[in-house]
Amino acid sequence: MKIRTQFYILAVGIVVVPLLVFTGLYALQRSRESVAVTIPGYDEVERLAGGTIDRKSWERLADFISHKPPSMEITVLDVDRSIVFSTIEEHQVGTSMSDGDLLSYIRQTSGNYMYQLDAPVRVGEGGFLVLTRIQRGEHGLPNPFRWFFTTLAELLAALFLFSTVMSVLIARSITESVRSLDDATRRIASGEFDGVIAVRGSNEMTSLASSLNSMRLALKDEQARRSRFIMGVTHDLKTPLALIKGYAEAIGDGMADGTQDRDRYVGIIAAKVDQLAGMIDDLMEFVHVDTGEWQRRLEPVALAPLLVNLCRMIEADADLLRRRVESSIDLPGDISVALDERLVTRALENIVNNALRYTSEGGLVRIAARTEPGCVVIEISDDGPGIDKLDIPYIFDPFYRGSASRREQGMGLGLSVARGVVESHGWTIAVRSSKDDGSVFSIRIPLGRQNVAAVHK
């Protein structure tokens, strides 16, 4: 049960419980008052009293008797002191008691009872006597103030009991949840990401525990990603460094026979140094994009000229690699998008270079751009070996190399950097591919107000 619901129950209970208790006590009190003896009718009394009281006088007397509390015992004597009604066991209806007998009876039993004599109805020279008694030790007539304070005390006791029970239950629920979360956060803070945070119940703390579990898994994944990152950097930097060291030692040991061999070794060392510099540049750019530690310089840039210039540069590179490049830039010349030109160019180069790398000699790479409702779509496709379906979910991960690229050079950061640049601009990137059927990378650029400087169609 949610903590908020428990507090709602507590608040409602504080109002409802006193009402229920008060209603119950009031009903009980009324039931006690309603327990009244059956007062005989006028015809029966008239027969016993011998016509000494009229109907109206008896009705007044009956009303007087009916207002006595049920705890009182009553005896009614007529003018001749005949008992016409009695709830006292010793006084039998139809018998008579003289005034002396009545006073004597009162004196004999006054140790156990308190007595009261009333003459509420007069008939002729005399009147009907009403003898009432209550056992000593019992309260006399009902006291409204005493009943009020007794009822109030019972209400407060019931309210205190309910509030205490609900408060203990709520406090226990919160305490157990907070203690569990505190233990879980301490373990996470100390770097323990394997322990699953127990999720019990369905309150707000449970939601927080689920969020902590998600955070724990995210931190665990991030820790694993960092480990893979370090391992990848170490592996990719170690190979050229080992070659540089080997050729340097060969030169130092005099293994280079003549100037020609020495120049060749020095050239290999220089090439490996350039390779290392390029890898370090890729690594620095990946870190900056991945962590957001870079400042995007967003300026309105015309997309069509940017893509045309990129295609010309790529065509020159493709000629050296004996690949073919075809371009189809079907965009109005006045579509301008707010972007960082250097980063976007680098991202597109990474995707195109990836296509050129995995396309065989004589293969074809296509670069196309077109408008769709609300966006610009840039597609880079190739007719290479394609990407295995099992590899597609991971191709944008750093250092990941699919089955077709295990022997390729590079750090495996190009597509990671490309995705980081694209998504940092608020765009999306996706890939479609299948084994032996080439690949298509699609970038969708929304034509929203924040992106477009001017659009005329």
C-alpha positions in Angstrom: 0.0 0.0 0.0 1.3 3.4 -0.9 2.5 5.7 1.9 0.2 8.4 0.7 -2.8 6.0 0.9 -1.8 5.0 4.4 -1.8 8.7 5.5 -5.2 9.2 3.8 -6.5 6.2 5.8 -5.1 7.8 9.0 -6.6 11.2 8.3 -10.0 9.6 7.4 -9.8 7.4 10.5 -9.2 10.3 12.8 -12.6 11.7 11.6 -14.5 8.5 11.1 -13.5 6.5 14.2 -14.8 9.0 16.7 -18.0 9.2 14.8 -18.4 5.5 14.9 -17.6 5.2 18.5 -19.9 8.1 19.4 -22.7 6.6 17.4 -22.2 3.2 19.1 -22.1 4.7 22.6 -25.1 6.8 21.9 -27.1 3.9 20.5 -26.1 1.8 23.6 -27.2 4.6 25.9 -30.5 4.9 24.1 -31.0 1.2 24.3 -30.4 1.3 28.0 -32.9 4.1 28.4 -35.4 2.3 26.2 -35.4 -0.8 28.5 -38.5 0.3 30.4 -41.1 -1.8 32.3 -44.6 -2.3 30.9 -46.8 0.2 32.6 -50.3 -1.1 33.0 -53.2 0.6 31.2 -55.9 2.6 32.9 -58.5 -0.2 32.8 -56.3 -2.5 34.8 -55.4 0.2 37.3 -59.0 1.3 37.6 -60.0 -2.3 38.5 -57.3 -2.4 41.2 -57.8 1.1 42.5 -61.5 0.8 42.6 -62.2 4.0 40.6 -60.1 6.3 42.9 -58.3 7.8 39.9 -59.6 9.1 36.6 -58.0 8.3 33.2 -56.3 11.7 32.8 -54.7 11.5 36.2 -53.3 8.0 35.5 -51.9 9.1 32.1 -50.0 11.9 33.9 -48.8 9.4 36.5 -47.8 6.9 33.8 -45.8 9.6 32.0 -44.0 10.5 35.3 -43.1 6.8 35.7 -41.9 6.4 32.1 -39.2 9.1 32.6 -37.5 7.2 35.4 -34.3 5.5 34.4 -34.4 1.7 34.0 -32.0 1.2 36.9 -34.7 2.4 39.4 -37.2 0.1 40.9 -40.7 1.6 41.3 -43.9 0.9 43.4 -47.1 2.8 42.9 -49.7 2.9 45.7 -53.2 4.3 45.4 -55.1 6.5 47.8 -55.9 3.4 50.0 -52.3 2.3 49.8 -53.0 -0.7 47.6 -50.2 -1.6 45.3 -51.4 -1.0 41.7 -48.0 -1.3 40.0 -44.6 -2.5 41.2 -41.1 -3.5 39.9 -39.9 -4.3 43.5 -40.0 -8.0 44.0 -41.3 -7.8 47.6 -44.2 -5.7 46.7 -47.0 -7.7 45.0 -49.6 -6.0 43.0 -53.0 -6.1 44.7 -51.6 -6.2 48.2 -51.8 -3.2 50.6 -49.3 -1.4 52.8 -50.1 1.1 55.5 -48.0 4.2 55.8 -46.4 2.7 58.8 -45.6 -0.5 57.0 -44.1 1.5 54.1 -41.9 3.6 56.4 -40.8 0.5 58.3 -39.9 -1.3 55.1 -37.9 1.7 54.0 -35.9 1.9 57.3 -35.2 -1.9 57.1 -33.7 -1.8 53.6 -32.2 1.7 53.6 -28.8 0.2 54.2 -28.9 -1.3 50.7 -31.1 1.1 48.9 -31.7 4.8 48.6 -35.4 5.7 48.5 -37.5 8.6 47.2 -41.3 9.2 47.6 -43.3 11.3 45.2 -46.9 12.2 45.0 -47.2 13.5 41.4 -51.0 13.1 41.2 -53.5 14.1 43.8 -57.0 12.5 44.0 -59.5 14.1 46.4 -58.0 14.5 49.8 -55.1 12.1 49.1 -52.9 11.1 46.3 -51.1 8.3 44.7 -47.6 7.6 46.1 -44.7 6.6 43.9 -41.8 4.9 45.7 -38.5 4.7 43.8 -35.3 3.2 44.9 -31.8 2.5 43.6 -29.1 0.3 45.0 -26.4 2.1 47.0 -23.2 2.4 45.1 -24.9 3.0 41.8 -25.3 6.4 40.3 -28.5 8.2 40.8 -30.2 10.1 38.1 -28.2 10.3 34.8 -25.8 13.2 34.8 -25.4 14.7 31.3 -22.0 16.2 32.1 -20.8 12.9 33.5 -22.0 11.1 30.4 -20.5 13.7 28.1 -17.0 13.4 29.7 -17.2 9.6 29.9 -18.1 9.5 26.2 -15.4 12.0 25.4 -12.8 9.9 27.2 -13.9 6.8 25.4 -13.7 8.6 22.1 -10.2 9.9 22.8 -9.1 6.5 23.9 -10.4 4.9 20.7 -8.8 7.7 18.6 -5.5 7.3 20.4 -5.5 3.6 19.8 -6.3 3.9 16.1 -3.8 6.6 15.6 -1.1 4.7 17.4 -1.7 1.5 15.4 -1.7 3.3 12.1 1.3 5.4 13.0 3.3 2.3 14.0 2.3 0.6 10.7 3.3 3.6 8.6 6.5 4.2 10.6 7.5 0.6 10.2 6.8 0.6 6.5 8.8 3.8 6.0 11.6 2.7 8.3 12.1 -0.7 6.7 12.0 0.8 3.2 14.5 3.6 4.2 16.8 1.2 5.9 16.8 -1.1 2.8 17.4 1.9 0.5 20.2 3.2 2.8 21.9 -0.1 2.7 21.5 -0.3 -1.1 22.9 3.2 -1.7 25.8 2.5 0.6 26.7 -0.6 -1.4 26.3 1.3 -4.7 28.5 4.2 -3.4 31.2 1.7 -2.5 31.1 0.3 -6.0 29.1 -2.9 -5.4 26.8 -3.1 -8.4 26.0 -6.8 -8.4 23.6 -6.9 -5.4 19.9 -6.6 -6.5 17.9 -4.1 -4.4 14.9 -5.9 -2.9 11.6 -4.4 -4.0 8.8 -5.2 -1.6 5.2 -3.8 -1.6 3.9 -1.1 -3.8 4.5 2.2 -2.1 6.6 5.2 -3.1 9.7 3.6 -1.6 9.2 0.7 -4.0 9.2 3.1 -6.9 12.4 4.6 -5.6 13.9 1.1 -5.1 13.1 0.3 -8.8 14.8 3.6 -9.8 17.8 2.7 -7.8 17.9 -0.7 -9.4 17.9 0.9 -12.8 20.6 3.3 -11.7 22.6 0.3 -10.4 22.4 -1.5 -13.7 23.3 1.7 -15.6 26.3 2.2 -13.4 27.3 -1.4 -13.8 27.0 -1.1 -17.6 29.0 2.2 -17.5 31.7 0.5 -15.4 31.8 -2.4 -17.9 31.9 0.1 -20.8 34.8 1.9 -19.2 36.7 -1.4 -18.7 36.1 -2.2 -22.3 37.2 1.3 -23.2 40.5 1.0 -21.4 41.1 -2.5 -22.7 40.4 -1.3 -26.3 42.7 1.7 -26.0 45.4 -0.5 -24.5 45.1 -3.1 -27.2 44.9 -0.6 -30.2 47.8 1.5 -28.9 50.0 -1.4 -28.0 50.5 -2.7 -31.6 52.0 0.4 -33.2 54.0 1.1 -30.1 55.5 -2.4 -30.3 56.4 -1.9 -34.0 58.0 1.5 -33.3 60.0 -0.1 -30.5 61.0 -3.0 -32.6 62.3 -0.9 -35.5 64.0 1.6 -33.2 65.8 -1.3 -31.5 66.8 -2.7 -34.9 68.3 0.6 -35.9 70.1 0.9 -32.6 71.5 -2.7 -32.9 72.9 -1.9 -36.3 70.5 -4.3 -38.1 69.9 -1.8 -40.8 72.4 -2.6 -43.5 73.0 0.6 -45.1 71.2 3.9 -45.6 68.3 2.4 -47.7 67.3 0.0 -44.9 67.7 2.7 -42.2 65.5 5.1 -44.2 62.9 2.4 -44.7 62.8 1.7 -40.9 62.6 5.4 -40.1 59.8 5.7 -42.6 57.9 2.9 -41.0 58.4 4.4 -37.6 57.2 7.8 -38.9 54.1 6.1 -40.4 53.3 4.4 -37.1 53.8 7.6 -35.2 51.3 9.3 -37.6 49.0 6.3 -37.0 49.3 6.8 -33.2 48.6 10.5 -33.6 45.5 9.8 -35.6 44.3 7.2 -33.1 44.9 9.7 -30.2 43.0 12.4 -32.1 40.1 9.9 -32.6 40.3 9.0 -28.9 40.2 12.6 -27.8 37.3 13.5 -30.1 35.4 10.4 -28.9 35.9 11.4 -25.2 34.8 15.0 -25.8 31.7 13.9 -27.7 30.9 11.0 -25.4 31.1 13.1 -22.2 29.7 16.3 -23.6 33.0 18.2 -22.9 32.9 20.2 -26.0 31.2 23.4 -27.0 29.0 23.2 -30.1 29.4 26.2 -32.3 26.0 26.1 -33.9 25.7 28.4 -37.0 23.3 28.3 -39.9 24.9 26.3 -42.6 23.5 25.6 -46.1 23.2 21.8 -46.3 23.4 21.4 -50.1 26.9 23.1 -50.5 28.2 21.3 -47.5 27.2 17.9 -48.8 28.4 18.6 -52.4 31.9 19.6 -51.1 32.0 16.5 -48.9 31.2 14.3 -52.0 33.9 15.9 -54.0 36.5 15.2 -51.3 35.3 11.6 -50.8 35.4 11.0 -54.6 39.1 11.9 -54.5 39.8 9.5 -51.7 37.8 6.8 -53.3 39.8 7.0 -56.5 43.0 6.3 -54.6 41.3 3.2 -53.0 39.9 2.1 -56.4 36.3 2.5 -55.2 33.4 4.4 -56.9 31.3 7.1 -55.3 27.9 8.3 -56.6 26.1 11.3 -55.1 22.5 12.6 -55.4 22.1 15.8 -53.4 18.4 16.6 -54.0 18.0 19.6 -51.7 17.0 23.2 -52.3 20.0 25.5 -52.1 18.5 27.7 -49.4 17.9 25.1 -46.7 20.1 26.1 -43.8 20.4 24.1 -40.6 22.0 25.2 -37.3 25.0 22.9 -36.9 28.7 22.7 -36.0 30.2 22.3 -39.5 33.5 20.8 -38.4 31.9 18.1 -36.2 29.2 17.3 -38.7 31.7 16.9 -41.5 33.8 14.6 -39.3 30.8 12.5 -38.5 29.8 12.1 -42.2 33.5 11.4 -43.1 33.5 8.6 -40.5 30.4 7.0 -41.9 31.7 7.3 -45.5 35.2 6.0 -44.7 33.6 3.1 -42.9 31.6 2.3 -46.1 34.8 2.6 -48.2 36.7 0.4 -45.9 34.3 -2.5 -46.1 33.6 -2.2 -49.8 35.7 -4.4 -52.1 37.8 -2.9 -54.9 35.6 -1.5 -57.6 32.7 -1.4 -55.2 30.1 1.5 -55.0 29.3 3.9 -52.2 26.3 6.2 -52.7 25.7 9.5 -50.9 22.1 10.8 -51.2 20.1 13.6 -49.6 16.5 14.5 -50.0 13.7 16.3 -48.2 10.7 14.5 -46.5 7.8 16.1 -44.7 9.4 17.9 -41.8 12.9 16.7 -42.2 16.0 16.2 -44.4 17.3 12.6 -44.9 20.9 11.9 -45.6 21.7 8.3 -46.7 25.1 6.7 -47.1 25.0 3.2 -48.6 27.4 0.7 -49.9 27.4 -2.7 -51.7 29.8 -4.3 -49.3 29.4 -7.6 -47.3 26.8 -6.0 -45.1 26.4 -6.3 -41.3 25.3 -9.4 -39.5 21.9 -9.0 -37.7 23.6 -10.0 -34.5 26.1 -7.1 -34.9 23.7 -4.3 -35.8 22.7 -3.4 -32.2 26.3 -2.9 -31.2 27.9 -1.2 -34.2 27.7 2.2 -32.6 29.4 1.0 -29.4 33.0 2.1 -29.0 35.7 -0.5 -29.9 33.1 -2.9 -31.3 34.1 -4.7 -34.4 31.8 -7.1 -36.1 32.8 -10.4 -37.6 33.7 -8.8 -41.0 36.0 -6.2 -39.5 38.1 -8.0 -37.0 41.2 -7.7 -39.1 40.6 -4.1 -40.0 42.8 -1.3 -38.6 41.4 1.4 -36.4 40.1 1.7 -32.9 36.4 1.2 -33.7 35.5 4.7 -32.6 34.4 6.2 -35.9 30.7 5.2 -35.8 30.6 6.0 -32.0 31.8 9.5 -32.7 29.4 9.9 -35.6 26.4 8.9 -33.4 27.5 11.2 -30.6 27.8 14.2 -33.0 24.4 13.4 -34.7 22.5 12.9 -31.4 24.1 16.0 -29.8 22.5 18.1 -32.6 19.1 16.6 -31.8 19.1 14.4 -35.0 18.8 10.6 -35.3 20.9 8.0 -37.0 19.9 4.5 -38.0 21.3 1.6 -40.0 19.7 -1.0 -42.3 21.7 -4.0 -43.4 21.8 -7.7 -44.0 24.6 -10.1 -44.6 26.0 -9.9 -48.2 23.6 -7.2 -49.1 25.3 -3.9 -48.2 24.4 -1.3 -45.6 22.5 1.9 -45.5 23.1 4.6 -42.8 20.3 7.2 -42.5 20.5 10.5 -40.7 17.3 12.4 -40.2 17.5 16.2 -39.5 14.2 17.7 -38.3 13.3 20.9 -40.0 12.2 22.7 -36.8 12.5 26.3 -36.0 15.6 25.7 -33.9 17.3 24.0 -36.8 16.2 25.7 -40.0 17.3 29.2 -40.9 15.2 29.4 -44.0 13.2 27.0 -46.2 11.7 27.9 -49.5 10.1 25.3 -51.7 
